[in-house]
């Protein structure tokens, strides 16, 4: 299964609605979208994980990399609406202490306004 990415602009923030699996095969799709947004100087990017059913180590590396890159540019990558399985993978890797993760869009949106 591939990863579909729908881009939405909302109040100076960019929301990427993800659908499918974020793994080694699909990670380059998200990587390209995020690189494009960074080239456009977008600093507040939210990832909607509500339709993501699998996250691999390649996907986690991508999230970590862009979290750090945006932080260096005084930006923020925020993820929200992860299902319990995806969230458990992130917790087991200890990435929940590094990544900006929220349960819903409203909380993620407020957080990225800080």
TORZA-59081 format. One record per atom (N, C-alpha, C): x, y, z. Coordinates in steps of 0.05 Angstrom, whole numbers, padded with zeros to 5 digits, always signed. Example, Ala and Ser with C-alpha at 12.3 -4.5 7.8 and 13.67 -1.06 7.14 Angstrom:
<nodes>
+00264-00114+00156
+00246-00090+00156
+00264-00066+00156
+00257-00045+00142
+00273-00021+00143
+00258+00001+00157
</nodes>
This chain:
<nodes>
+00017-00024+00000
+00000+00000+00000
+00018+00025+00000
+00009+00045-00014
+00024+00069-00016
+00015+00089+00006
+00029+00112+00006
+00021+00133+00024
+00010+00156+00008
-00015+00163+00013
-00027+00187+00000
-00024+00210+00019
-00017+00233+00007
-00013+00258+00023
-00030+00280+00011
-00048+00291+00026
-00064+00314+00018
-00055+00338+00034
-00049+00360+00020
-00039+00384+00033
-00062+00404+00037
-00063+00415+00061
-00083+00436+00067
-00070+00459+00081
-00076+00483+00072
-00066+00508+00085
-00087+00518+00104
-00080+00525+00128
-00099+00534+00148
-00086+00553+00167
-00093+00578+00166
-00083+00598+00185
-00052+00598+00188
-00038+00601+00167
-00009+00602+00166
+00004+00576+00175
-00011+00554+00174
+00000+00528+00180
-00006+00510+00156
+00011+00490+00153
+00007+00470+00132
+00001+00443+00145
-00022+00432+00137
-00030+00406+00148
-00027+00385+00126
-00013+00364+00132
-00010+00342+00113
-00028+00319+00123
-00048+00313+00109
-00066+00291+00116
-00055+00265+00103
-00045+00247+00120
-00032+00222+00110
-00052+00199+00110
-00050+00182+00090
-00067+00159+00089
-00051+00135+00078
-00050+00113+00094
-00036+00089+00085
-00014+00081+00105
+00008+00071+00094
+00030+00061+00110
+00054+00080+00107
+00067+00087+00129
+00091+00102+00128
+00114+00083+00133
+00126+00073+00112
+00147+00053+00114
+00170+00060+00095
+00189+00042+00091
+00212+00047+00074
+00205+00053+00045
+00183+00041+00036
+00175+00045+00008
+00161+00072+00005
+00145+00080+00024
+00129+00104+00022
+00142+00129+00034
+00162+00125+00051
+00175+00148+00064
+00185+00169+00045
+00197+00162+00022
+00206+00182+00003
+00184+00201-00007
+00159+00192-00008
+00137+00209-00015
+00133+00231+00005
+00133+00225+00030
+00130+00245+00051
+00155+00262+00053
+00178+00250+00050
+00203+00265+00050
+00203+00287+00029
+00194+00281+00005
+00193+00301-00016
+00174+00323-00010
+00150+00316+00001
+00131+00337+00008
+00142+00356+00029
+00155+00344+00050
+00166+00360+00071
+00189+00377+00061
+00206+00366+00044
+00228+00382+00033
+00217+00406+00017
+00196+00401+00001
+00184+00422-00015
+00173+00444+00003
+00160+00437+00025
+00149+00456+00044
+00171+00472+00057
+00193+00459+00064
+00215+00473+00077
+00228+00493+00058
+00230+00485+00032
+00241+00504+00012
+00223+00528+00009
+00197+00524+00014
+00178+00546+00012
+00177+00562+00039
+00195+00556+00057
+00198+00569+00083
+00173+00565+00101
+00159+00543+00097
+00137+00536+00116
+00150+00527+00142
+00141+00539+00163
+00154+00532+00189
+00136+00517+00208
+00110+00518+00203
+00091+00504+00221
+00076+00483+00205
+00085+00458+00208
+00074+00436+00193
+00062+00416+00212
+00037+00408+00206
+00023+00388+00222
+00018+00363+00205
+00022+00340+00217
+00017+00315+00204
-00007+00301+00216
-00027+00296+00200
-00051+00283+00209
-00047+00253+00204
-00044+00238+00226
-00040+00209+00225
-00065+00192+00227
-00088+00205+00226
-00113+00190+00232
-00118+00167+00212
-00107+00168+00188
-00111+00147+00168
-00085+00131+00163
-00066+00133+00181
-00041+00118+00179
-00044+00093+00195
-00040+00070+00182
-00044+00045+00197
-00018+00030+00204
+00005+00041+00194
+00030+00028+00200
+00053+00048+00199
+00072+00046+00217
+00095+00064+00218
+00120+00046+00222
+00138+00047+00204
+00163+00031+00206
+00186+00049+00217
+00209+00036+00221
+00232+00051+00231
+00240+00073+00211
+00236+00068+00185
+00243+00088+00164
+00225+00112+00168
+00200+00107+00174
+00181+00129+00179
+00188+00145+00204
+00196+00131+00225
+00204+00144+00249
+00229+00161+00245
+00249+00151+00230
+00273+00166+00223
+00266+00192+00209
+00247+00190+00190
+00238+00213+00175
+00226+00234+00194
+00209+00226+00212
+00196+00244+00231
+00217+00258+00248
+00236+00242+00258
+00257+00253+00275
+00274+00273+00260
+00282+00266+00236
+00298+00284+00219
+00285+00310+00214
+00260+00310+00206
+00246+00335+00200
+00239+00351+00225
+00234+00337+00247
+00230+00351+00272
+00254+00368+00279
+00278+00356+00276
+00303+00370+00282
+00308+00392+00262
+00304+00386+00236
+00309+00407+00216
+00291+00431+00220
+00266+00427+00225
+00248+00449+00229
+00255+00465+00254
+00263+00450+00275
+00271+00464+00300
+00294+00482+00295
+00314+00474+00279
+00337+00491+00272
+00329+00515+00257
+00306+00514+00243
+00296+00537+00227
+00275+00552+00242
+00274+00547+00268
+00254+00559+00286
+00225+00553+00278
+00222+00528+00268
+00196+00519+00260
+00187+00496+00278
+00166+00482+00270
+00156+00460+00287
+00141+00440+00270
+00148+00415+00274
+00133+00393+00261
+00116+00380+00284
+00090+00379+00279
+00072+00368+00299
+00055+00346+00287
+00053+00324+00301
+00036+00301+00292
+00012+00298+00310
-00009+00288+00299
-00033+00284+00315
-00050+00261+00304
-00069+00252+00321
-00089+00231+00315
-00076+00204+00307
-00055+00197+00321
-00043+00170+00316
-00059+00149+00329
-00062+00126+00315
-00076+00104+00327
-00058+00091+00349
-00070+00075+00365
-00056+00064+00388
-00031+00047+00380
-00034+00032+00358
-00011+00015+00349
+00013+00033+00340
+00007+00054+00325
+00029+00071+00316
+00041+00086+00340
+00024+00095+00358
+00034+00109+00381
+00051+00091+00399
+00044+00066+00401
+00059+00047+00417
+00087+00042+00405
+00089+00041+00379
+00115+00038+00365
+00133+00062+00372
+00121+00085+00371
+00137+00110+00377
+00145+00110+00407
+00128+00101+00424
+00135+00100+00453
+00157+00080+00458
+00155+00057+00446
+00175+00036+00450
+00203+00045+00441
+00204+00062+00420
+00229+00073+00411
+00239+00097+00427
+00221+00107+00445
+00228+00130+00461
+00225+00156+00446
+00213+00156+00423
+00210+00180+00406
+00187+00198+00416
+00171+00188+00434
+00149+00204+00445
+00160+00228+00461
+00185+00226+00470
+00197+00248+00485
+00210+00268+00467
+00213+00262+00441
+00226+00279+00422
+00206+00292+00403
+00187+00276+00394
+00168+00285+00374
+00145+00301+00388
+00133+00319+00373
+00111+00335+00383
+00085+00320+00374
+00073+00306+00393
+00050+00289+00387
+00026+00297+00403
+00003+00300+00390
-00022+00308+00403
-00044+00289+00395
-00065+00287+00411
-00086+00268+00406
-00105+00278+00384
-00108+00304+00380
-00127+00314+00360
-00116+00339+00346
-00130+00346+00325
-00122+00369+00309
-00123+00395+00325
-00143+00399+00341
-00146+00424+00356
-00122+00428+00375
-00115+00408+00390
-00092+00411+00408
-00066+00415+00392
-00062+00401+00370
-00038+00404+00354
-00037+00432+00342
-00060+00442+00334
-00061+00469+00322
-00054+00490+00342
-00065+00487+00367
-00058+00506+00388
-00029+00505+00395
-00018+00481+00396
+00010+00478+00403
+00029+00491+00383
+00021+00489+00357
+00039+00500+00337
+00036+00530+00335
+00018+00542+00350
+00014+00571+00350
+00033+00584+00370
+00045+00568+00388
+00062+00580+00409
+00087+00592+00397
</nodes>
